[in-house]
Amino acid sequence: MTEFLNTSIEYLKGVGPQRAQLLQSELGIFSFQDLLEHFPFRYLDRSTYHSVEEAPFADNYVQLKGKITGLREIGTGRHKKLFARFTDNTGSIDLVWFQGIQWIKPNLKPDIEYQIFGKPKLYVNQWNIPHPELAIYSEVRNKTGLQAFYPSTEKLTSKGLHSKGIEKLIGTLIPQFENKIPETLPEWILNEYHLLSRETAIRTIHQPNSEQDISSAKFRLKFEELFFLQLEMLLRKEVTSTKMKGFVFEEVGNVFNEFYSNHLPFNLTNAQKKVIKEIRKDFLSGKHMNRLLQGDVGSGKTLVALLTALIAIGNGYQVALMAPTEILASQHFESISGFLKDMDLKTALLIGSTKKTQRLQLHEKLISGELNLLIGTHALLEDVVQFKNLGLVVIDEQHRFGVAQRAKMWRKNTTPPHVLIMTATPIPRTLAMTFYGDLDVSVIDELPPGRKPISTIHRYESHRLRLFGFMKEQIALGRQVYVVYPLIKESETLDFNNLMDGFEAISRSFPMPNYQVSIVHGKMRPEDKDFEMQRFVKGETNIMVATTVIEVGVNVPNASVMVIESAERFGLSQLHQLRGRVGRGAEKSYCILMTGDKVSKEAQKRMETMVQTNDGFEISEVDLQLRGPGDLMGTQQSGVLNLKISNLSKDGQIVTLARETAKKILSDDPKIELPKNQILKNQIQRILKSKPNWGRIS
């Protein structure tokens, strides 16, 4: 059975070596199974006919029945076009072809009733249907129903493998696979959830007879895909928590106690205390910790990470904290050094711009154990960076790191260090279950006392003078203002405000000596950037004009206004991150979203969401619906899943059902060895064999 599915696509009738190579390179279709798992992305009801009269006003594609009543050609050579007048009893519309005229024209006969299928478009102010599907009606009368549409590419289309061509190949393959597609789910699951067999589901998804058919086939295939993903993650989690031994940190330790009693800058929230207790429990268990810490902007994750690090240091171990950018790593270093300034602990920063002499000293101190805490970027992953006794790795904004990169930190000690992963990007529940299903999850869902909600306002370009007036009012009250732009230089193709023009406009409207304006962007020299940043931090400048370099890693309590220019250019999570730069002091804070006077529906939805809520988790759910999981998690993360039919932004209920089912199975049958689950054991073994074991440092 598997031999049939593994057959090279080259040997399917209608493919051959040239098309096979294209299918492989363009769509990753190497075998019969790959083709059968190239699922339709939508369907059209071919049982319905429109009239010519209503065709231009129909939604998307139309199907017509009528006769060709005239032909004409316009232009010459490569610019020649063929027009056919198509008529039914309500009127006429032109069919038009720009290519293949020499083959199409001889087949167009008058007084024969045709079925036409295509998408009406306006061409030179006249409605027509370009390159329609065309068939003699008497031959297709009984072939009505739902037509599947398949993803294709320009290269494939040029070789006849457009959606219709792929549909034809699948139609050739389907009659051959009877009793050749093995079942992957046990009978008891099929019965409990009323699922189609795998073979029936695959046949039905490609050739459905009704909307109910599509729904049943999709549910079966989505459940299977998500179920095995969850089962795999839960098994990896089980291996990590039971078989992977971790360092035991028996005591909270004097280092933690001294800091907590004498140097803690403010009282912990109950949410922070709860998370530290969860981490402490991991440290005492003898198992390896693999924990995700989620917390909204300003919730105090860094302080939790520091307290966690102090437990490890107090038990005689070293700690590494890795961040995705130099700015964020430097900010962590500055804030943590500030927390620890009165304690006898050695902390260092390792980033790409660290000088060679400093690196050599740092490497020596690491190996000798003199250095307690190393903070840095990808530079920490280099083989030359070796620790005496690394006990804990903290990874910040970890979706910005590749899986293999993170696994390198795992190998910095003979016994793998405990891992704490932090993210300030709230992750929707379905994504957390799917991308981080093999981790324990902690959530800081409470802001420190004194943090006031930020008022968010959407303003259009026509409100520019009102904005400047508001900024002057706030500056007069002693506040500071961020103004953030999406671009550094003017783009020829994008008509958006850019940083330099904005800086000049603000400098004119806020002239010296009454106002001082700073500018910061990613292309400045580090020392110039630091100089400007420090001027703003010290309150020497009133306005900071910047790109998104200030998205993370800047803490200025006196800054109470965040103006985001061309806000329609930003995703929701980035808008939320930028908003989190204000609201850090005792004063009322504002975030003003500036957009052009006309914005798309999606951009309008983003602006409305930001205005309505400060809840990062609520925002993340809307972001998931608008952008999908790939954009939220980054390509390095989303590529790991390689989902063929499921959509995490729409299939949350199936994700939950799949996970609950997988948990129930492992609870009743931890080693998956009961006879009723044999089919699952075989399938999961195939899956695990085909993947590298990166899961243990997810």
LOVOMI-842039 format. One record per residue (C-alpha): x, y, z. Coordinates in steps of 0.5 Angstrom, whole numbers, plus 2048, in hexadecimal, padded with zeros to 3 digits. Last residue first. Example, Ala and Ser with C-alpha at 12.3 -4.5 7.8 and 13.67 -1.06 7.14 Angstrom:
81B7FE80E
8197F7810
//
This chain:
81783182C
81E82E82F
81B82682F
818827829
81E827824
81E820823
81F82081C
81981D818
817817814
818812819
81381581D
80D815818
80E80E816
80E80C81E
80881081F
80580C819
80680581C
805807823
7FE80A821
7FC80481D
7FE800823
7F9804827
7F37FE828
7F97F982A
7FB7FD830
80380082F
80280782F
808808834
80380C838
7FD809837
7F780B83B
7FA81283C
7FE812836
7F7811832
7F3816836
7F981B835
7F881A82D
7F181B82D
7F1821831
7F682482C
7F2822826
7EC825829
7F082C82B
7F382C824
7EC82A821
7E9830825
7EE835822
7EE83381B
7ED83A818
7F383E81A
7F783781A
7F5836813
7F682E812
7F682B80B
7FE82A809
80182C810
80982D80F
80A82D817
81182F817
810835812
80C839816
81283981B
81783C817
81283F812
810844818
80B84281D
80684881C
807848814
806840814
800840818
7FB844814
7FB84B813
7F484E814
7F1848819
7F884781C
7F884F81E
7F184F820
7F3849825
7FA84D827
7F6853829
7F285082E
7F884D831
7FB854831
7F6857835
7F685E834
7EF85E830
7EB86382C
7EF868829
7F4862827
7EF85E824
7EC864820
7F286581D
7F485E81B
7EC85E818
7EE864814
7F4861811
7F085B80F
7EB85F80C
7F0863808
7F286A80A
7F0871807
7F287780B
7F987580C
7FA872813
7FD875819
7FC87081F
7FC874826
7FE87182C
7FD875833
7FF87483A
7FD877840
802878845
80587484A
80B871846
80B86B841
80586C83D
80A86D837
80E868833
808863833
80586782D
80B865829
80A85D82B
80285E82A
803861823
80885B821
803856823
7FE85981F
80285A819
805860816
804864810
7FD867812
80186A817
80486F812
806873818
80687081F
806876824
80787382B
806878831
808877838
80F877838
811879840
812871841
81787083C
81986983B
81B867834
81D860832
81885E82D
814862828
819867828
81D865822
81686681F
81886C81B
81987281F
81887A821
81987B828
81588182B
817885831
81E885831
823886838
81E88183C
82487D83E
82187783A
82087B834
82787D834
829876835
82687482F
82987982B
83087782E
82F87082D
82D871826
833875824
83886F828
83486A824
83586D81D
82F86F81A
82B86A815
82686781A
82386E81B
823873821
82187B821
82187F826
81D886827
81E88C82C
81889182C
81889882E
81F89A82C
81E897827
818896822
812891823
80E89281D
814893818
81888D81C
81188981B
81188A814
819888813
818882817
812880813
81688180D
81C87D80F
818877812
81387680D
80C87780B
809872807
8078727FF
80B86B7FE
80D86A7F7
81386F7F7
81586E7FE
817874802
81D872807
81C86F80E
81586C80E
81086A813
810870817
81087181F
80F878823
81087782A
80E87D82F
81087F835
80C88283B
80E88983F
80688B83F
809890839
80B88A835
804887836
80188D833
80688E82E
80488782C
7FD88882C
7FE88E827
80288A822
7FC885822
7F788A821
7FB88D81B
7FC886818
7F4884818
7F4884810
7F987E811
7F487A814
7F487881C
7F3872820
7F3873827
7F686E82D
7F5870834
7FA86C838
7F886883E
7FB86A845
801866848
80186884F
801861851
80585C84D
801859847
7FE852848
7FD84D843
80484A844
803843841
80783D841
80783783C
80A83083D
80D82F836
80C829831
80682C82E
80A83382C
808834825
801830825
7FF83182C
80183982C
7FF83A825
7F8838827
7F883C82E
7FA84282A
80184482C
80284B82F
80984E82D
80D850833
810849832
814845837
81883E837
81A83B83D
81F83583C
823831841
82A82F83F
82B82883B
83082483F
83682483B
83682B83B
836830835
83282B831
82B82E832
82D835830
82E832829
82782F829
825837828
829838822
82683181F
81F834821
82083B81D
81F841822
81A847821
815842824
81984282A
81784A82C
81C849832
820842834
82284183B
82783B83C
828838842
82E833845
834835842
83A832846
841834843
83E83883D
840838836
84083D830
84483B82B
83F837828
83B83D826
83483D829
83584382D
836847827
82F846826
82E84C82B
83084D832
83084D839
83584983D
833848845
83884584A
83F846847
84584484B
84383D849
84A83C847
84783A840
843840840
848845842
84D84283D
848844837
84684B83A
84E84C83A
84E84A833
84884E831
84A854834
850854830
84C852829
84885882A
84085782B
83C859825
839853824
83685282B
83984F831
837853838
83A85183F
837850846
83C84F84C
83884F853
83A852859
83385685A
83285D85A
83285E853
82D858852
82785C850
82A86184B
82F85B848
828858847
82585E843
82C86083F
82D85883D
82585783B
82685E837
82C85C834
829855832
82385982F
82785E82B
82C858829
826854826
82384D827
82484C82E
828847832
82984783A
82E84283C
82F83F843
83483C847
83383784D
835837854
82E836858
82E83E859
82F83F852
82983A850
82583E855
827845852
82684384B
81E84284D
81E848850
82184B84A
81C848846
81684A84A
81985184A
81A851842
81284F842
810855846
809856842
80B85C83E
809859837
805853839
80784D83C
809846839
80E84183C
80F83B839
81283583D
81782F83B
81A82D842
81D827842
81B822848
81E82184F
818824851
81B82A856
81C82E850
81582D84D
81282F853
816835854
81483784D
80C83684F
80E83A855
811840851
80B84084C
806841852
80A847855
80A84A84F
80384A84E
80284C855
805852854
80C853856
80E85985B
81385E858
81A85F857
81C85985A
82385A85E
823858865
81E852866
81E85085F
82585185D
82884E864
823848863
82584785C
82C84785D
82B843864
82883D860
82183B85E
824834860
82482D85D
82582F856
825828852
82882884C
824825846
82381E844
82081C83D
81C81683E
815819842
814820840
818820839
815819837
80E81B839
80F822835
81181E82F
80B819830
80681F830
80982382A
80981C826
80181B828
800823827
802822820
7FF81B81F
7F881E821
7F982581D
7FA821816
7F581C818
7F082181A
7F1825814
7F081F80F
7EA81D813
7E7824813
7E882580C
7E581F809
7DF82080D
7DE82780B
7DF826804
7DA821804
7D5825807
7D682A802
7D48257FD
7D68207F8
7DE8217F9
7E381E7F5
7EA8217F8
7E88217FF
7E481B7FE
7E98167FB
7EE818801
7E9817806
7E6810804
7EE80E804
7EF81180B
7E880E80E
7E381380F
7E3815816
7DD81481B
7E0817821
7E0811825
7E080C820
7E680E81C
7E980F823
7E7807824
7EA80581E
7F180781F
7F380D81A
7F980C815
7F5808810
7F980680A
7F7809803
7F88037FE
7F18007FE
7EE8047F8
7F48087F6
7F48087EE
7ED80B7ED
7F08127F1
7F68127EC
7F38157E6
7EF81A7E9
7F581C7ED
7F881E7E7
7F28217E4
7F18257EA
7F98277E9
7F782A7E2
7F182D7E4
7F58317EA
7FA8337E5
7FF82D7E3
7FF82F7DB
8068307DB
8068387DB
8018377E1
8078337E5
80C8397E4
80683E7E6
80583A7ED
7FF8357EF
7FA8357F5
7F48307F3
7ED8327F2
7E882C7F3
7E182C7EE
7DB82B7F2
7D58287EE
7D38277E7
7D58217E2
7CF81F7DF
7CE8257DA
7D58247D8
7D58217D1
7CE8257CF
7D182B7D2
7D882B7CD
7DD82E7D1
7E18347D2
7E58377D8
7E683E7D8
7EC8427D5
7EA8497D7
7E284A7D8
7E08517D6
7DD8577D9
7DE85D7D5
7E28647D7
7E88627D3
7E985B7D7
7E485A7DD
7E58537E0
7E084D7E0
7E38477E3
7E28407E0
7DE83A7DE
7DA83A7D7
7D68347D5
7D48347CE
7CE8337C9
7D08327C2
7CD8377BD
7D483A7BB
7DA8367BC
7E18387C0
7E68327BF
7EA8357B9
7EB83C7BE
7EE8387C4
7F48357C1
7F783B7BD
7F48407C2
7F983D7C8
7FA8437CB
7F684A7CC
7EF8477CC
7E984A7CD
7E18487CF
7DD84E7CD
7D684F7D1
7CF84E7CE
7C884F7D0
7C284C7D4
7C08467D0
7C78447CF
7CD8467CB
7D58467CB
7D884A7C6
7DF8487C5
7E584C7C5
7ED84A7C3
7F284E7C5
7F98507C1
7FE8537C4
80484E7C3
80284F7BB
7FD8537B9
7F78577BD
7F08557BD
7EC84F7BB
7E584E7BB
7E08487BC
7D88487BC
7D28457BF
7D58407C4
7CF83C7C7
7CD83C7CE
7CE8397D6
7D283D7DB
7D683B7E1
7D88417E5
7DE8427E9
7DF8487EE
7D984A7F1
7D484C7EC
7D28537EA
7D68537E3
7D284C7E2
7CB84E7E3
7C98507DC
7CD84A7D9
7C98457DD
7CC8417E3
7CC83A7E3
7CD8367EA
7CF82E7EA
7D68307EA
7D78327F1
7DE8357F2
7E38327F7
7E98357FB
7F08347FD
7F082D7FA
7F58287FE
7FC8267FB
7FC820800
7FA81B7FA
80081E7F6
80481D7FC
8028167FC
8038147F5
80A8167F6
80F81C7F5
80A8227F6
80E8287F9
80A82D7F6
80F8317F1
81582D7F1
8128267F2
80C8287ED
81182B7E8
8158257E8
80F8207E7
80D8257E1
8148237DE
81481C7DF
80D81A7DD
80781C7E0
80081A7DC
8008137DF
8038137E5
80A8107E5
80E8167E6
80A8177ED
80F8127F0
80B80C7F3
80B80D7FB
80380C7FB
8038067F7
8098037FB
805805802
800800800
//
